[in-house]
Amino acid sequence: MLNLHLHDRGAVSTLSTGNSEASLGYIIYQPSVVATAQIYDLSAALGYNALRTLCGLGWQPRSVLLPHARPADPAPYRRVFGLIPSFDAEKMALVFAADWLRHPLPDADPIIYRILQRRANELPAKIYHDLASRVRRIACNLIHCGSGSLESAAEVLSMHPRTLDRHLQRSGTSYRLLREECAEAHACHLLLETELPVAEIAARLHYSNPPAFTRAFRRWTGSTPAAWRAARRKR
C-alpha cells in the first residue's frame, strides 16, 4: 500500500481504522480518466483477493463501497464479494473487522521483506521529478481524512509548513492549487459516475456548505455542479 506510487501515478490507496472496523480504499485523482467505474470494480476485486490470500478464507468484508451508480443487475458482485456492495459511495473501499490487521502471516519472510523494502525506498528518487507530485498524492489522501491543510501535509513530510510552501513556490505551484486539483478530479467523478446529490458531494469533500462547493466548482470549470453534470450526461 505504501508503495502504490511506484506503479500507479494516478491514484492513492487509503487505510483508516475506527472503533472495530478498518477500511482499505483506492481513490483516482488523475483528471479525465476514462472507465473509472470499471477501474474501481477491478481494484475492489484485486483488494478482496489480496486480503483473502494474506488472511485466509476466513477473511470476509463487512461491506464493499463502490463510487459509481448501482447497475441494473448487481448479482455478479455478490458472486465475487459474497455480498451486494454499497453503490454511490465516496470512494472505493473494503470495510472489514480491524482485528484482521493484526493477523499473523504464516509465510512472511523478514529477510525478503527488508530487501524489497530497501529496493522500494531507492526508487522514489528516480520516479519523482519534483516535490509537487508527492504533495499532490498526500493532499488527495488528506482530503478524504478531512484534514487537507498545508500543516497536515507538511507533517507527513516532516517539514515545516513555511518550508514546504517555499519549495512549492519554487516549483511554480502551491499547496492550495495541488489540493484543489485533487478536489476537482474527485468532484467530477462523483458528479458523473454516481447519483449523489450536490449537497452530499459537497459534504463528502468537506466543504462547509453547498454554496461554498458551488463557488469552488465554478472557479474550476466555469460551470455549476448541476449544470456540469447535466451537460456531461447528455453526451
Residue, then its C-alpha position, 0 to 999 in steps of 0.5 A: m500500500l505504501n508503495l502504490h506510487l511506484h506503479d500507479r501515478g494516478a491514484v492513492s490507496t487509503l487505510s483508516t481504522g475506527n472503533s472495530e472496523a478498518s477500511l482499505g480504499y483506492i481513490i483516482y485523482q488523475p483528471s479525465v480518466v476514462a472507465t473509472a467505474q470499471i477501474y474501481d470494480l477491478s481494484a475492489a476485486l484485486g483488494y478482496n483477493a489480496l486480503r483473502t490470500l494474506c488472511g485466509l478464507g476466513w477473511q470476509p468484508r463487512s461491506v464493499l463501497l463502490p463510487h459509481a451508480r448501482p447497475a441494473d443487475p448487481a448479482p455478479y458482485r455478490r458472486v465475487f464479494g459474497l455480498i451486494p456492495s454499497f453503490d454511490a459511495e465516496k470512494m472505493a473501499l473494503v470495510f472489514a473487522a480491524d482485528w484482521l490487521r493484526h493477523p499473523l502471516p504464516d509465510a512472511d519472510p523478514i529477510i525478503y521483506r527488508i530487501l524489497q523494502r530497501r529496493a522500494n525506498e531507492l526508487p522514489a528518487k528516480i520516479y519523482h521529478d519534483l516535490a509537487s507530485r508527492v504533495r499532490r498524492i498526500a493532499c488527495n489522501l488528506i482530503h478524504c481524512g478531512s484534514g487537507s491543510l498545508e500543516s497536515a501535509a507538511e507533517v507527513l513530510s516532516m517539514h515545516p509548513r513555511t518550508l514546504d510552501r517555499h519549495l512549492q513556490r519554487s516549483g511554480t505551484s502551491y499547496r492550495l492549487l495541488r489540493e484543489e486539483c485533487a478536489e476537482a478530479h474527485a468532484c467530477h467523478l462523483l458528479l458523473e459516475t454516481e447519483l449523489p446529490v450536490a449537497e452530499i458531494a459537497a459534504r463528502l469533500h468537506y466543504s462547509n456548505p453547498p454554496a461554498f462547493t458551488r463557488a469552488f466548482r465554478r472557479w474550476t470549470g466555469s460551470t455549476p455542479a448541476a449544470w456540469r453534470a447535466a451537460r456531461r450526461k447528455r453526451 
